[in-house]
Amino acid sequence: MEIKKKSVAGKGVKLFVQDKGKEIARAYLYILKNDLHKEPFGFMEDVFVDEKYRSQGLGTLLVKEIVKEARKSGCYKLIATSRYERSKVHELYLKLGFADYGKEFRMNL
């Protein structure tokens, strides 16, 4: 047997907030598809708020907008990952309706 390869399509969008022309907050949404579902799924990545602007609701606004975009794209689920030491981020995600669903494994390349 041999491994075959087939390209699959995906798309992404970056949402961001600027203050005086400087990006101070951002989040990415990638829309992906696999053969398990006819609907795509969303992957939220690199949610970031500059330290000087934290605790002002920008992260909440960005994540809520990502959720809207994922719904608008017909996603059946939205995945968000976070490192263990980011407990405030975990609290935010839980407050916004995410569930602690599993574990992320990563290999830096």
RAJO-V894300 format. One record per residue. N is the residue number from 0. PHI is phi in degrees with one decimal (NA if undefined). Layout:
BEGIN
n = (N & N)
phi = (PHI & PHI)
END
This chain:
BEGIN
n = (0 & 1 & 2 & 3 & 4 & 5 & 6 & 7 & 8 & 9 & 10 & 11 & 12 & 13 & 14 & 15 & 16 & 17 & 18 & 19 & 20 & 21 & 22 & 23 & 24 & 25 & 26 & 27 & 28 & 29 & 30 & 31 & 32 & 33 & 34 & 35 & 36 & 37 & 38 & 39 & 40 & 41 & 42 & 43 & 44 & 45 & 46 & 47 & 48 & 49 & 50 & 51 & 52 & 53 & 54 & 55 & 56 & 57 & 58 & 59 & 60 & 61 & 62 & 63 & 64 & 65 & 66 & 67 & 68 & 69 & 70 & 71 & 72 & 73 & 74 & 75 & 76 & 77 & 78 & 79 & 80 & 81 & 82 & 83 & 84 & 85 & 86 & 87 & 88 & 89 & 90 & 91 & 92 & 93 & 94 & 95 & 96 & 97 & 98 & 99 & 100 & 101 & 102 & 103 & 104 & 105 & 106 & 107 & 108)
phi = (NA & -128.6 & -85.1 & -104.8 & -132.7 & -140.6 & -72.2 & -124.8 & -88.8 & -151.9 & -142.1 & -148.6 & -142.4 & -110.0 & -106.9 & -152.2 & -123.6 & -118.7 & -131.0 & 54.1 & 81.3 & -104.3 & -69.5 & -116.8 & -156.5 & -158.3 & -158.5 & -113.7 & -123.6 & -109.4 & -102.8 & -127.7 & -137.2 & -137.1 & -82.4 & -77.8 & -135.7 & -78.6 & -86.2 & -77.8 & -125.7 & -106.8 & -126.2 & -91.6 & -138.8 & 55.0 & -76.1 & -145.0 & -130.1 & -53.7 & -52.6 & -67.1 & -112.8 & -71.5 & 64.7 & -115.5 & 92.9 & -66.5 & -61.3 & -60.8 & -60.3 & -63.5 & -64.5 & -61.1 & -70.1 & -61.5 & -59.6 & -59.0 & -62.5 & -64.4 & -62.9 & -61.2 & -84.3 & 79.6 & -68.1 & -88.0 & -155.5 & -129.8 & -103.2 & -131.5 & -114.5 & -159.9 & -73.7 & -54.9 & -76.6 & -95.7 & -62.1 & -65.6 & -65.1 & -60.5 & -60.1 & -61.9 & -60.5 & -63.3 & -61.2 & -88.6 & 105.5 & -75.4 & -116.2 & -74.6 & -107.2 & -176.3 & -135.0 & -100.3 & -111.0 & -139.8 & -128.7 & -76.3 & -110.3)
END
